[in-house]
Every structure is written in C-alpha cells, then in structure tokens.
Amino acid sequence: MSEGTHHGRIEVSPSAVASIAYDALLSCYGVVGTASKDLAAGIATRLTHDRKPGVAVHVEDGQITIDVYVIVEYGTRIAAVARSVMDVVQFRVESALGMEVRAVNVHIEGLRISNVD
C-alpha cells in the first residue's frame, strides 16, 4: 500500500499491517492465541521472524482485507469474541494507517479449555 504526497511517497508493507492486527487481536477478551491457517503457513512463520502467526493481510486495488485465525477460550460466546476481534482489529488498523479496512475475517481454529484447579 502506498500513498503519494507532494513531499514523496509513503509505503506500508502488509507485514506492518499484520503486526498492528496481531497486537490488536491478542488484546481482545476471549482470544487466547493464534493459529496458522495451514501447515505451510505454520512452517513459514517459524522460519521468518517478521511474520505474525494467524494473521494474513491481502491488498487488492488499494483495499485491505485481513484474515485472522484465532484460538478462543472455552466457555466464552464465540460470536461475541469474533465480533470484538473484527471491531478492534478494524479500528486499530484504520487508526494507525488512516486507510479503510474492507473486511476483517475471523476464523476460529480451536478452543482452549483452561485448567481449573
């Protein structure tokens, strides 16, 4: 993504957007972690330090779509957690970039049951 001004050009990489989205989604109530969307993405995340696990950013025609793959705490309302993730990620990315996010797609990859002792 880039934006031109009379002073020059500003470019924001998808990995920078992924970092913002990753930090935002981990702050959401009910989210206990992220998961890779598939084995290949999981291996790539382990091999490169700049990728955020569980976050994929797609830019088409200047519009941003973010896919997040999350693990949710068992016992929370999954729909409420997913809606919260959508809202928080969209707000934080739009606030940081000043650009509109077309969609935040939340994929629930698993549930974690906390040990209660």
N, CA, C and O atoms as a GROMACS GRO file, in nm:
protein
  468
    1MET      N    1   0.083  -0.116   0.000
    1MET     CA    2   0.000   0.000   0.000
    1MET      C    3   0.089   0.123   0.000
    1MET      O    4   0.187   0.130   0.074
    2SER      N    5   0.055   0.216  -0.080
    2SER     CA    6   0.133   0.339  -0.081
    2SER      C    7   0.041   0.458  -0.102
    2SER      O    8  -0.068   0.446  -0.159
    3GLU      N    9   0.088   0.571  -0.055
    3GLU     CA   10   0.013   0.694  -0.068
    3GLU      C   11   0.113   0.802  -0.109
    3GLU      O   12   0.218   0.817  -0.048
    4GLY      N   13   0.078   0.875  -0.212
    4GLY     CA   14   0.167   0.979  -0.259
    4GLY      C   15   0.128   1.116  -0.206
    4GLY      O   16   0.009   1.148  -0.196
    5THR      N   17   0.226   1.196  -0.174
    5THR     CA   18   0.205   1.336  -0.134
    5THR      C   19   0.300   1.421  -0.215
    5THR      O   20   0.381   1.368  -0.291
    6HIS      N   21   0.290   1.551  -0.201
    6HIS     CA   22   0.381   1.638  -0.276
    6HIS      C   23   0.523   1.632  -0.219
    6HIS      O   24   0.616   1.681  -0.283
    7HIS      N   25   0.541   1.573  -0.101
    7HIS     CA   26   0.674   1.557  -0.041
    7HIS      C   27   0.739   1.424  -0.078
    7HIS      O   28   0.861   1.409  -0.064
    8GLY      N   29   0.662   1.331  -0.124
    8GLY     CA   30   0.716   1.199  -0.155
    8GLY      C   31   0.607   1.093  -0.143
    8GLY      O   32   0.488   1.122  -0.156
    9ARG      N   33   0.650   0.971  -0.118
    9ARG     CA   34   0.557   0.859  -0.114
    9ARG      C   35   0.570   0.786   0.020
    9ARG      O   36   0.680   0.774   0.074
   10ILE      N   37   0.459   0.739   0.073
   10ILE     CA   38   0.455   0.661   0.196
   10ILE      C   39   0.413   0.520   0.160
   10ILE      O   40   0.310   0.500   0.096
   11GLU      N   41   0.493   0.422   0.199
   11GLU     CA   42   0.459   0.282   0.173
   11GLU      C   43   0.449   0.208   0.306
   11GLU      O   44   0.533   0.223   0.394
   12VAL      N   45   0.344   0.127   0.318
   12VAL     CA   46   0.323   0.044   0.436
   12VAL      C   47   0.316  -0.100   0.388
   12VAL      O   48   0.231  -0.135   0.305
   13SER      N   49   0.404  -0.184   0.440
   13SER     CA   50   0.406  -0.324   0.396
   13SER      C   51   0.294  -0.403   0.463
   13SER      O   52   0.250  -0.367   0.572
   14PRO      N   53   0.248  -0.510   0.398
   14PRO     CA   54   0.147  -0.595   0.461
   14PRO      C   55   0.194  -0.654   0.595
   14PRO      O   56   0.112  -0.678   0.683
   15SER      N   57   0.325  -0.676   0.611
   15SER     CA   58   0.373  -0.729   0.739
   15SER      C   59   0.358  -0.626   0.850
   15SER      O   60   0.338  -0.663   0.966
   16ALA      N   61   0.369  -0.497   0.819
   16ALA     CA   62   0.346  -0.392   0.919
   16ALA      C   63   0.198  -0.390   0.959
   16ALA      O   64   0.167  -0.375   1.077
   17VAL      N   65   0.110  -0.406   0.862
   17VAL     CA   66  -0.033  -0.411   0.892
   17VAL      C   67  -0.063  -0.534   0.977
   17VAL      O   68  -0.143  -0.528   1.070
   18ALA      N   69   0.002  -0.646   0.944
   18ALA     CA   70  -0.018  -0.770   1.021
   18ALA      C   71   0.027  -0.752   1.166
   18ALA      O   72  -0.036  -0.806   1.256
   19SER      N   73   0.133  -0.678   1.189
   19SER     CA   74   0.180  -0.652   1.325
   19SER      C   75   0.076  -0.575   1.406
   19SER      O   76   0.051  -0.607   1.522
   20ILE      N   77   0.017  -0.474   1.344
   20ILE     CA   78  -0.086  -0.396   1.411
   20ILE      C   79  -0.207  -0.484   1.443
   20ILE      O   80  -0.260  -0.480   1.554
   21ALA      N   81  -0.249  -0.563   1.345
   21ALA     CA   82  -0.364  -0.651   1.363
   21ALA      C   83  -0.338  -0.757   1.469
   21ALA      O   84  -0.426  -0.789   1.549
   22TYR      N   85  -0.217  -0.811   1.470
   22TYR     CA   86  -0.179  -0.915   1.566
   22TYR      C   87  -0.187  -0.862   1.709
   22TYR      O   88  -0.244  -0.927   1.797
   23ASP      N   89  -0.130  -0.745   1.732
   23ASP     CA   90  -0.133  -0.685   1.865
   23ASP      C   91  -0.277  -0.655   1.907
   23ASP      O   92  -0.314  -0.673   2.023
   24ALA      N   93  -0.358  -0.609   1.813
   24ALA     CA   94  -0.497  -0.576   1.843
   24ALA      C   95  -0.576  -0.701   1.880
   24ALA      O   96  -0.652  -0.700   1.977
   25LEU      N   97  -0.560  -0.808   1.805
   25LEU     CA   98  -0.643  -0.926   1.832
   25LEU      C   99  -0.604  -0.995   1.961
   25LEU      O  100  -0.689  -1.054   2.027
   26LEU      N  101  -0.477  -0.989   2.000
   26LEU     CA  102  -0.437  -1.050   2.126
   26LEU      C  103  -0.490  -0.974   2.246
   26LEU      O  104  -0.493  -1.027   2.357
   27SER      N  105  -0.532  -0.848   2.226
   27SER     CA  106  -0.588  -0.770   2.336
   27SER      C  107  -0.737  -0.796   2.355
   27SER      O  108  -0.796  -0.747   2.451
   28CYS      N  109  -0.798  -0.872   2.266
   28CYS     CA  110  -0.941  -0.896   2.272
   28CYS      C  111  -0.977  -1.001   2.377
   28CYS      O  112  -0.909  -1.104   2.389
   29TYR      N  113  -1.083  -0.974   2.452
   29TYR     CA  114  -1.133  -1.068   2.551
   29TYR      C  115  -1.173  -1.200   2.483
   29TYR      O  116  -1.239  -1.199   2.380
   30GLY      N  117  -1.131  -1.310   2.541
   30GLY     CA  118  -1.168  -1.442   2.491
   30GLY      C  119  -1.068  -1.502   2.394
   30GLY      O  120  -1.073  -1.622   2.369
   31VAL      N  121  -0.977  -1.421   2.340
   31VAL     CA  122  -0.876  -1.473   2.248
   31VAL      C  123  -0.755  -1.516   2.331
   31VAL      O  124  -0.699  -1.437   2.407
   32VAL      N  125  -0.716  -1.644   2.317
   32VAL     CA  126  -0.604  -1.695   2.394
   32VAL      C  127  -0.481  -1.723   2.308
   32VAL      O  128  -0.374  -1.756   2.360
   33GLY      N  129  -0.496  -1.709   2.177
   33GLY     CA  130  -0.383  -1.731   2.089
   33GLY      C  131  -0.424  -1.728   1.944
   33GLY      O  132  -0.540  -1.705   1.909
   34THR      N  133  -0.325  -1.753   1.859
   34THR     CA  134  -0.349  -1.759   1.716
   34THR      C  135  -0.302  -1.893   1.663
   34THR      O  136  -0.227  -1.965   1.728
   35ALA      N  137  -0.347  -1.924   1.544
   35ALA     CA  138  -0.308  -2.049   1.480
   35ALA      C  139  -0.281  -2.021   1.333
   35ALA      O  140  -0.341  -1.932   1.274
   36SER      N  141  -0.190  -2.096   1.276
   36SER     CA  142  -0.163  -2.083   1.133
   36SER      C  143  -0.278  -2.145   1.056
   36SER      O  144  -0.341  -2.240   1.101
   37LYS      N  145  -0.304  -2.088   0.937
   37LYS     CA  146  -0.417  -2.139   0.860
   37LYS      C  147  -0.392  -2.277   0.801
   37LYS      O  148  -0.486  -2.350   0.772
   38ASP      N  149  -0.264  -2.314   0.781
   38ASP     CA  150  -0.231  -2.446   0.732
   38ASP      C  151  -0.086  -2.479   0.768
   38ASP      O  152  -0.015  -2.395   0.822
   39LEU      N  153  -0.044  -2.599   0.738
   39LEU     CA  154   0.090  -2.644   0.774
   39LEU      C  155   0.199  -2.560   0.709
   39LEU      O  156   0.298  -2.526   0.773
   40ALA      N  157   0.183  -2.527   0.581
   40ALA     CA  158   0.284  -2.448   0.510
   40ALA      C  159   0.300  -2.310   0.572
   40ALA      O  160   0.412  -2.261   0.588
   41ALA      N  161   0.189  -2.248   0.608
   41ALA     CA  162   0.196  -2.116   0.672
   41ALA      C  163   0.261  -2.126   0.809
   41ALA      O  164   0.334  -2.036   0.850
   42GLY      N  165   0.234  -2.235   0.879
   42GLY     CA  166   0.295  -2.256   1.010
   42GLY      C  167   0.446  -2.270   1.002
   42GLY      O  168   0.518  -2.216   1.086
   43ILE      N  169   0.493  -2.343   0.903
   43ILE     CA  170   0.638  -2.360   0.884
   43ILE      C  171   0.702  -2.228   0.844
   43ILE      O  172   0.808  -2.193   0.894
   44ALA      N  173   0.637  -2.155   0.753
   44ALA     CA  174   0.691  -2.025   0.710
   44ALA      C  175   0.699  -1.927   0.826
   44ALA      O  176   0.794  -1.849   0.834
   45THR      N  177   0.601  -1.930   0.914
   45THR     CA  178   0.602  -1.840   1.031
   45THR      C  179   0.718  -1.873   1.123
   45THR      O  180   0.782  -1.782   1.177
   46ARG      N  181   0.747  -2.000   1.140
   46ARG     CA  182   0.858  -2.040   1.227
   46ARG      C  183   0.993  -2.001   1.167
   46ARG      O  184   1.087  -1.972   1.241
   47LEU      N  185   1.003  -2.001   1.035
   47LEU     CA  186   1.131  -1.973   0.970
   47LEU      C  187   1.160  -1.825   0.954
   47LEU      O  188   1.276  -1.785   0.945
   48THR      N  189   1.057  -1.743   0.952
   48THR     CA  190   1.078  -1.599   0.937
   48THR      C  191   1.026  -1.528   1.060
   48THR      O  192   0.919  -1.560   1.111
   49HIS      N  193   1.101  -1.432   1.108
   49HIS     CA  194   1.065  -1.364   1.231
   49HIS      C  195   0.971  -1.247   1.209
   49HIS      O  196   0.910  -1.199   1.305
   50ASP      N  197   0.957  -1.200   1.085
   50ASP     CA  198   0.873  -1.083   1.063
   50ASP      C  199   0.727  -1.116   1.041
   50ASP      O  200   0.643  -1.026   1.038
   51ARG      N  201   0.693  -1.243   1.024
   51ARG     CA  202   0.554  -1.281   1.003
   51ARG      C  203   0.484  -1.302   1.135
   51ARG      O  204   0.544  -1.350   1.231
   52LYS      N  205   0.358  -1.265   1.141
   52LYS     CA  206   0.278  -1.284   1.261
   52LYS      C  207   0.190  -1.406   1.241
   52LYS      O  208   0.115  -1.412   1.144
   53PRO      N  209   0.197  -1.503   1.332
   53PRO     CA  210   0.117  -1.624   1.316
   53PRO      C  211  -0.032  -1.593   1.328
   53PRO      O  212  -0.074  -1.519   1.417
   54GLY      N  213  -0.109  -1.650   1.239
   54GLY     CA  214  -0.253  -1.634   1.247
   54GLY      C  215  -0.308  -1.508   1.186
   54GLY      O  216  -0.427  -1.479   1.202
   55VAL      N  217  -0.225  -1.431   1.115
   55VAL     CA  218  -0.273  -1.308   1.051
   55VAL      C  219  -0.228  -1.307   0.906
   55VAL      O  220  -0.109  -1.323   0.877
   56ALA      N  221  -0.323  -1.289   0.816
   56ALA     CA  222  -0.292  -1.277   0.673
   56ALA      C  223  -0.353  -1.147   0.622
   56ALA      O  224  -0.472  -1.120   0.643
   57VAL      N  225  -0.271  -1.067   0.556
   57VAL     CA  226  -0.316  -0.939   0.503
   57VAL      C  227  -0.314  -0.944   0.351
   57VAL      O  228  -0.214  -0.982   0.290
   58HIS      N  229  -0.426  -0.907   0.290
   58HIS     CA  230  -0.438  -0.905   0.145
   58HIS      C  231  -0.472  -0.763   0.102
   58HIS      O  232  -0.561  -0.699   0.159
   59VAL      N  233  -0.402  -0.714   0.002
   59VAL     CA  234  -0.429  -0.580  -0.051
   59VAL      C  235  -0.461  -0.594  -0.199
   59VAL      O  236  -0.380  -0.643  -0.278
   60GLU      N  237  -0.581  -0.551  -0.236
   60GLU     CA  238  -0.624  -0.553  -0.376
   60GLU      C  239  -0.688  -0.420  -0.408
   60GLU      O  240  -0.781  -0.376  -0.340
   61ASP      N  241  -0.640  -0.356  -0.512
   61ASP     CA  242  -0.694  -0.227  -0.556
   61ASP      C  243  -0.696  -0.125  -0.443
   61ASP      O  244  -0.790  -0.046  -0.431
   62GLY      N  245  -0.593  -0.127  -0.360
   62GLY     CA  246  -0.583  -0.031  -0.251
   62GLY      C  247  -0.672  -0.059  -0.133
   62GLY      O  248  -0.680   0.022  -0.041
   63GLN      N  249  -0.742  -0.174  -0.133
   63GLN     CA  250  -0.830  -0.209  -0.022
   63GLN      C  251  -0.769  -0.323   0.058
   63GLN      O  252  -0.712  -0.417   0.002
   64ILE      N  253  -0.781  -0.312   0.191
   64ILE     CA  254  -0.718  -0.408   0.281
   64ILE      C  255  -0.821  -0.507   0.332
   64ILE      O  256  -0.928  -0.469   0.378
   65THR      N  257  -0.787  -0.635   0.322
   65THR     CA  258  -0.865  -0.742   0.383
   65THR      C  259  -0.772  -0.818   0.476
   65THR      O  260  -0.661  -0.853   0.438
   66ILE      N  261  -0.818  -0.842   0.598
   66ILE     CA  262  -0.736  -0.910   0.698
   66ILE      C  263  -0.807  -1.037   0.741
   66ILE      O  264  -0.924  -1.033   0.778
   67ASP      N  265  -0.736  -1.149   0.735
   67ASP     CA  266  -0.786  -1.277   0.785
   67ASP      C  267  -0.710  -1.309   0.913
   67ASP      O  268  -0.586  -1.306   0.914
   68VAL      N  269  -0.783  -1.339   1.020
   68VAL     CA  270  -0.719  -1.377   1.145
   68VAL      C  271  -0.767  -1.517   1.184
   68VAL      O  272  -0.885  -1.550   1.171
   69TYR      N  273  -0.675  -1.597   1.233
   69TYR     CA  274  -0.701  -1.735   1.272
   69TYR      C  275  -0.674  -1.745   1.421
   69TYR      O  276  -0.559  -1.742   1.465
   70VAL      N  277  -0.782  -1.757   1.500
   70VAL     CA  278  -0.768  -1.744   1.644
   70VAL      C  279  -0.810  -1.869   1.720
   70VAL      O  280  -0.886  -1.953   1.671
   71ILE      N  281  -0.759  -1.877   1.842
   71ILE     CA  282  -0.799  -1.980   1.938
   71ILE      C  283  -0.872  -1.906   2.049
   71ILE      O  284  -0.822  -1.807   2.102
   72VAL      N  285  -0.990  -1.955   2.083
   72VAL     CA  286  -1.079  -1.886   2.176
   72VAL      C  287  -1.089  -1.967   2.305
   72VAL      O  288  -1.083  -2.090   2.304
   73GLU      N  289  -1.104  -1.896   2.415
   73GLU     CA  290  -1.122  -1.959   2.546
   73GLU      C  291  -1.257  -2.031   2.549
   73GLU      O  292  -1.360  -1.973   2.516
   74TYR      N  293  -1.255  -2.158   2.589
   74TYR     CA  294  -1.378  -2.236   2.602
   74TYR      C  295  -1.469  -2.172   2.706
   74TYR      O  296  -1.423  -2.132   2.813
   75GLY      N  297  -1.596  -2.161   2.674
   75GLY     CA  298  -1.693  -2.104   2.767
   75GLY      C  299  -1.729  -1.960   2.734
   75GLY      O  300  -1.826  -1.906   2.787
   76THR      N  301  -1.652  -1.897   2.645
   76THR     CA  302  -1.688  -1.762   2.602
   76THR      C  303  -1.785  -1.773   2.485
   76THR      O  304  -1.791  -1.877   2.419
   77ARG      N  305  -1.859  -1.669   2.460
   77ARG     CA  306  -1.951  -1.668   2.347
   77ARG      C  307  -1.868  -1.643   2.221
   77ARG      O  308  -1.815  -1.534   2.202
   78ILE      N  309  -1.858  -1.743   2.138
   78ILE     CA  310  -1.772  -1.737   2.020
   78ILE      C  311  -1.812  -1.622   1.928
   78ILE      O  312  -1.725  -1.551   1.878
   79ALA      N  313  -1.940  -1.604   1.906
   79ALA     CA  314  -1.985  -1.496   1.818
   79ALA      C  315  -1.947  -1.359   1.874
   79ALA      O  316  -1.910  -1.269   1.799
   80ALA      N  317  -1.957  -1.342   2.005
   80ALA     CA  318  -1.922  -1.215   2.067
   80ALA      C  319  -1.771  -1.189   2.058
   80ALA      O  320  -1.729  -1.076   2.034
   81VAL      N  321  -1.692  -1.293   2.079
   81VAL     CA  322  -1.546  -1.279   2.068
   81VAL      C  323  -1.508  -1.244   1.924
   81VAL      O  324  -1.425  -1.156   1.901
   82ALA      N  325  -1.568  -1.313   1.827
   82ALA     CA  326  -1.538  -1.288   1.686
   82ALA      C  327  -1.576  -1.145   1.647
   82ALA      O  328  -1.500  -1.078   1.576
   83ARG      N  329  -1.690  -1.098   1.691
   83ARG     CA  330  -1.733  -0.961   1.661
   83ARG      C  331  -1.637  -0.860   1.724
   83ARG      O  332  -1.603  -0.759   1.662
   84SER      N  333  -1.594  -0.888   1.846
   84SER     CA  334  -1.499  -0.800   1.914
   84SER      C  335  -1.367  -0.793   1.837
   84SER      O  336  -1.311  -0.685   1.819
   85VAL      N  337  -1.319  -0.908   1.792
   85VAL     CA  338  -1.195  -0.913   1.714
   85VAL      C  339  -1.211  -0.830   1.586
   85VAL      O  340  -1.123  -0.751   1.552
   86MET      N  341  -1.322  -0.847   1.516
   86MET     CA  342  -1.346  -0.770   1.394
   86MET      C  343  -1.340  -0.620   1.421
   86MET      O  344  -1.271  -0.546   1.351
   87ASP      N  345  -1.412  -0.578   1.524
   87ASP     CA  346  -1.421  -0.435   1.554
   87ASP      C  347  -1.287  -0.376   1.598
   87ASP      O  348  -1.247  -0.270   1.551
   88VAL      N  349  -1.219  -0.446   1.690
   88VAL     CA  350  -1.093  -0.394   1.745
   88VAL      C  351  -0.984  -0.390   1.639
   88VAL      O  352  -0.913  -0.291   1.627
   89VAL      N  353  -0.971  -0.498   1.562
   89VAL     CA  354  -0.868  -0.502   1.458
   89VAL      C  355  -0.894  -0.394   1.353
   89VAL      O  356  -0.802  -0.322   1.314
   90GLN      N  357  -1.018  -0.382   1.308
   90GLN     CA  358  -1.050  -0.279   1.208
   90GLN      C  359  -1.022  -0.140   1.262
   90GLN      O  360  -0.961  -0.059   1.192
   91PHE      N  361  -1.063  -0.112   1.384
   91PHE     CA  362  -1.042   0.021   1.442
   91PHE      C  363  -0.894   0.054   1.455
   91PHE      O  364  -0.850   0.163   1.417
   92ARG      N  365  -0.816  -0.040   1.507
   92ARG     CA  366  -0.673  -0.012   1.530
   92ARG      C  367  -0.596   0.004   1.400
   92ARG      O  368  -0.510   0.092   1.390
   93VAL      N  369  -0.626  -0.078   1.300
   93VAL     CA  370  -0.556  -0.066   1.172
   93VAL      C  371  -0.596   0.064   1.102
   93VAL      O  372  -0.509   0.135   1.052
   94GLU      N  373  -0.725   0.095   1.100
   94GLU     CA  374  -0.768   0.220   1.037
   94GLU      C  375  -0.712   0.342   1.109
   94GLU      O  376  -0.675   0.440   1.045
   95SER      N  377  -0.705   0.337   1.242
   95SER     CA  378  -0.650   0.449   1.318
   95SER      C  379  -0.501   0.467   1.289
   95SER      O  380  -0.454   0.580   1.277
   96ALA      N  381  -0.428   0.357   1.279
   96ALA     CA  382  -0.284   0.365   1.256
   96ALA      C  383  -0.251   0.409   1.114
   96ALA      O  384  -0.156   0.484   1.093
   97LEU      N  385  -0.328   0.363   1.017
   97LEU     CA  386  -0.295   0.388   0.876
   97LEU      C  387  -0.370   0.506   0.816
   97LEU      O  388  -0.323   0.569   0.721
   98GLY      N  389  -0.487   0.536   0.869
   98GLY     CA  390  -0.570   0.637   0.806
   98GLY      C  391  -0.631   0.587   0.677
   98GLY      O  392  -0.672   0.666   0.592
   99MET      N  393  -0.635   0.456   0.661
   99MET     CA  394  -0.696   0.394   0.543
   99MET      C  395  -0.808   0.301   0.587
   99MET      O  396  -0.806   0.247   0.698
  100GLU      N  397  -0.906   0.284   0.500
  100GLU     CA  398  -1.019   0.199   0.532
  100GLU      C  399  -0.984   0.052   0.516
  100GLU      O  400  -0.916   0.013   0.421
  101VAL      N  401  -1.031  -0.030   0.610
  101VAL     CA  402  -1.018  -0.175   0.601
  101VAL      C  403  -1.149  -0.228   0.545
  101VAL      O  404  -1.256  -0.204   0.601
  102ARG      N  405  -1.140  -0.300   0.434
  102ARG     CA  406  -1.261  -0.351   0.370
  102ARG      C  407  -1.327  -0.458   0.454
  102ARG      O  408  -1.449  -0.458   0.471
  103ALA      N  409  -1.247  -0.552   0.508
  103ALA     CA  410  -1.305  -0.662   0.586
  103ALA      C  411  -1.201  -0.721   0.680
  103ALA      O  412  -1.082  -0.725   0.650
  104VAL      N  413  -1.251  -0.768   0.794
  104VAL     CA  414  -1.172  -0.849   0.886
  104VAL      C  415  -1.246  -0.980   0.900
  104VAL      O  416  -1.356  -0.985   0.955
  105ASN      N  417  -1.187  -1.087   0.850
  105ASN     CA  418  -1.248  -1.219   0.854
  105ASN      C  419  -1.187  -1.297   0.970
  105ASN      O  420  -1.065  -1.314   0.977
  106VAL      N  421  -1.272  -1.346   1.060
  106VAL     CA  422  -1.226  -1.419   1.177
  106VAL      C  423  -1.253  -1.567   1.156
  106VAL      O  424  -1.366  -1.609   1.132
  107HIS      N  425  -1.147  -1.646   1.167
  107HIS     CA  426  -1.156  -1.791   1.154
  107HIS      C  427  -1.124  -1.851   1.291
  107HIS      O  428  -1.012  -1.837   1.340
  108ILE      N  429  -1.222  -1.917   1.353
  108ILE     CA  430  -1.200  -1.980   1.482
  108ILE      C  431  -1.136  -2.117   1.456
  108ILE      O  432  -1.201  -2.206   1.402
  109GLU      N  433  -1.011  -2.131   1.494
  109GLU     CA  434  -0.935  -2.252   1.465
  109GLU      C  435  -0.936  -2.353   1.579
  109GLU      O  436  -0.899  -2.469   1.561
  110GLY      N  437  -0.980  -2.308   1.697
  110GLY     CA  438  -0.984  -2.400   1.808
  110GLY      C  439  -1.032  -2.334   1.936
  110GLY      O  440  -1.046  -2.212   1.944
  111LEU      N  441  -1.057  -2.419   2.035
  111LEU     CA  442  -1.098  -2.373   2.167
  111LEU      C  443  -0.996  -2.424   2.268
  111LEU      O  444  -0.945  -2.535   2.255
  112ARG      N  445  -0.968  -2.343   2.367
  112ARG     CA  446  -0.877  -2.388   2.473
  112ARG      C  447  -0.953  -2.394   2.602
  112ARG      O  448  -1.022  -2.300   2.641
  113ILE      N  449  -0.941  -2.506   2.669
  113ILE     CA  450  -1.004  -2.525   2.798
  113ILE      C  451  -0.897  -2.500   2.903
  113ILE      O  452  -0.795  -2.569   2.906
  114SER      N  453  -0.921  -2.401   2.990
  114SER     CA  454  -0.826  -2.370   3.095
  114SER      C  455  -0.833  -2.476   3.205
  114SER      O  456  -0.940  -2.530   3.235
  115ASN      N  457  -0.718  -2.503   3.262
  115ASN     CA  458  -0.715  -2.597   3.374
  115ASN      C  459  -0.765  -2.525   3.499
  115ASN      O  460  -0.711  -2.422   3.539
  116VAL      N  461  -0.868  -2.579   3.558
  116VAL     CA  462  -0.922  -2.520   3.680
  116VAL      C  463  -0.884  -2.612   3.794
  116VAL      O  464  -0.928  -2.727   3.800
  117ASP      N  465  -0.803  -2.561   3.884
  117ASP     CA  466  -0.758  -2.643   3.997
  117ASP      C  467  -0.827  -2.604   4.124
  117ASP      O  468  -0.801  -2.663   4.229
   0.00000   0.00000   0.00000
